[in-house]
């Protein structure tokens, strides 16, 4: 099998954007990245969704390089993980051997099996699409932003980034239709849903360098370890064809062979058009459908939420990936992202008391390794969450949400439950105080105009902006605190101080009529009454204020 003279092999050519240890951007090949991962900070493409998709390609390489049926046993898998963690490099003999065997499969221009593509994909009229549909931040059909002008061509490296992104995140809607796909009608491929990664609250556990990050997200213990079927798309015995693989024609109860297959699941069929050394067009058609409600024991890199509608429909317990939410900091969802002994139980005759949320399998795995002593409990881990938001009917990109939070390995282990319970209490109190502040704002609005507050969302945003950084710092200190209960009291005082400061600003910006107020339910609502009610709510939520806080309250009351 000969390669074209102008091949572009992702193992050899630089195309992945990384940050060096000095924080400088650099382009590297897959081989360079794996051999020097300990010297790089992280993958650093402009879009976090691209970083997530590329990381999953790299993880697939490690899974298959080190694969063994032995990893079906938890004890052996954990010892294997420890060995890799203690090694100086992930680029060992097994990885090198795998890359040598798979070398041709990573050629973007291979004549028979181009990477992530179908070599002869075509429509009845041999049409191509503009590159806009491949590029998330280009104006056009699937636009995320509209700052770019029309793009006529892409370098091979840029095309590789966008190809991997499309395979993971492509939006839904009508696609081009290959004449050999039996699902095509009138030359069109009808909606099959978004790419698999688009469903996820993509969870990445980041370490001190890229090597640590790779291993923190590597979970060798799995039922499918050593399976000849649980492989990435480039290892399939037969190359992808225009038609879907048997059994994956439509969305239903279609499961994956295992977590490795999910890392590069081919929800689309793709083909790049080349002119000399650049890509000038693309073809995107429907690929293999996937049952997105049955992957919670397979997909490792997302938290999960119980779905009552899907459970009722299937008459069997179903979980949906839990994605990041716009305008909501990741720490506010922390109880669902970490193991939770107090998790609410699902109320459904099919759920049998199952939890309403589950953390990512990688989080559970790192917690297990920490409990065994294979990972230092104080080892810092940045938990990053990335999700794609889609537009109407999921037929376009709308936004990318990415947020991260510094925690310790201890917070993921069974020994960290006491600390997690304190963190959950701090978050619950924060939410209760948020409600109390918005109630205060509503009372102030009524005292002035007799109408409901129209800026409740704005007040909530101000509140969470004020407490966001302090909470992140508080959580980072939690694992190392000799007195976590005292640290919780510190958070109480932080909440009280921030809330009263915002309340003071709200009150001081009102007209004089706020002091006269208005009658509501047989009582007069005024500025001082609203402040007193807020103070009472804070006392109920947070307990008594210390002496310094009393001084602040007196100042607010006398203003």
C-alpha positions, 0 to 999 in steps of 0.5 A, a space after each residue: 500500500 503506497 502513500 501519496 507523495 504529499 501525505 500529512 501524517 499526524 504522528 510526524 507533522 506538527 499540528 497540535 497547539 500546546 503550551 510549553 513549560 514556559 507558557 509559550 505556544 508551540 505546534 507539535 506532532 502526536 509523537 512529539 507531544 507524547 514523548 515530551 508531555 512532561 514538559 508541556 502545560 496543556 493542549 492549547 487550541 483556541 477552542 476548549 472543545 478542540 482541546 477536549 476532542 484532541 485529548 480524547 484521540 491521545 487517550 485512545 492511543 494510550 488505551 490501545 497501546 497499554 491494553 490488556 485483559 488483565 485490566 478487567 481486574 481492578 487491582 491489576 489495573 490500579 497497579 498498572 496505572 501506578 506504574 505509568 504514573 511513576 514512569 518518567 514518560 508515557 512514550 514507552 516501548 508499548 506506545 512506540 510499537 503501537 504508533 509504528 503499527 498504526 502509522 499509516 492510519 494517521 495520514 490525513 491524505 491516505 488514498 484508502 484510509 485517510 484519518 477519520 475520513 471515508 476516502 471515496 465519500 461523494 454525493 450524486 452530483 459530486 458536490 462539496 461544501 464550503 469550509 464554513 460547516 467545518 469551522 465552529 467560529 466561522 460565519 455560516 450554516 453552523 456559525 458559533 461566532 461571526 468574526 471570521 471572514 469567509 475561509 477559502 482554504 486551510 493548512 493541513 494542520 488546521 484541517 486536522 484540528 477542525 476534522 477532529 472537532 467535527 467528528 466529536 461535536 458536529 451539529 445536527 440538521 440536514 446533511 449531504 447524502 452519499 448515494 450509497 447510504 440507504 437512509 438518504 432521501 432525495 440526496 439529503 441525509 436527515 438529522 441524526 443528532 449532534 456528535 457524541 461529545 456534544 452531549 457531554 459535560 466534558 470533564 478533564 482532570 488536569 495535572 501539573 503538566 500534560 503527562 499528568 493530565 493524560 494519566 489522570 484521565 486514563 482509566 484502564 479498569 473496565 469490563 472491555 479491557 483487551 477487547 478486539 472490538 473496543 477500539 478507536 475508529 482508525 483501528 476498525 478491521 474494515 474502513 468506514 464506508 458511506 453507509 452506517 455500520 450494521 446496527 447503527 442506522 438510527 438512534 435507539 438503544 445503540 451501545 458502544 463496544 466500550 469507552 475507547 470506541 466512544 472516544 472517537 465515535 464516528 457519528 459523521 462521515 467526513 472527507 476533505 477536498 485537497 488542492 495541492 497542499 491545502 484543504 479547500 472543501 469538505 463533505 459531511 454526511 451522517 454516520 453511526 447513530 448512538 443511543 445517548 441514554 445508555 452510555 453512563 457505564 461506558 463513557 468516562 469523561 462526563 457527569 450524569 443526571 437521572 432522566 425521568 422522561 427517558 426512564 419512563 419511556 424505556 421502563 428502565 433507569 436512564 441517565 443523560 450526560 450532565 453538561 455545563 450550564 451557561 451563566 453557572 460557575 462549575 463550583 455551583 454544580 460541585 455536589 454532582 461532579 464529586 462523589 456524594 453520599 447525600 445524593 438525592 434518590 430518584 423517585 421513579 418505579 424504575 429507578 429503585 432508589 438510584 442517585 439522581 446524579 453521578 460523577 464522571 467515571 474518571 473522578 471515581 477512579 482517581 478517588 479510588 487510586 487516592 484511597 489506595 495511596 497511589 496518588 497523594 491526597 493533596 495532589 492538586 487537580 484542576 477539574 475542567 468542564 467544557 460543553 458545546 451549546 447548540 442553536 435551534 434544533 441543534 442545527 448550529 453551534 451557539 456557544 462554548 462553555 468552559 470553566 475550571 476549579 482547583 481541587 485536591 485528589 482527596 476530594 475525590 476519594 472516600 476519605 474526602 466525604 467529610 470535606 465534600 459534605 462541608 463544601 456541599 453545605 457551603 454551596 447550599 448556604 450560598 444558594 440560600 443567601 442568593 435567594 435571600 438577597 433577591 427577596 430583599 431586592 424585591 422588597 426594595 422594589 415594592 417599597 419604591 414602586 409597588 411593583 415586582 423587581 425587574 432586575 432579579 437576574 442582574 442582582 443574582 449575577 452581581 452576587 455570584 460575581 462577588 463570591 465567585 473568586 472567594 469560593 474558589 480560593 476557599 475550596 482550594 484551601 479546604 483540603 489543607 485546613 486543620 479545622 474545616 469547620 472553622 473554614 466553613 464559618 469563614 465562608 459564612 462571614 464571607 457570604 454575610 459581608 458580600 451580601 450586606 455590601 450589595 444590599 447597601 449598594 441597592 438601598 443607597 441607590 433608591 429614591 427617598 420614597 424607599 424610606 416611606 415604603 408601601 403597605 403589603 399584606 397589612 404591613 409596611 415595607 420600607 428600606 429599613 424593614 427590608 434590611 432587617 428581614 435580610 439580616 434575619 434571613 442571614 442569621 437563619 442561614 448562617 448563624 449569628 454574625 461575629 463582632 466585626 460583622 455586627 459593626 457592618 450591619 449597624 453601618 448599613 442600618 444607619 445609612 
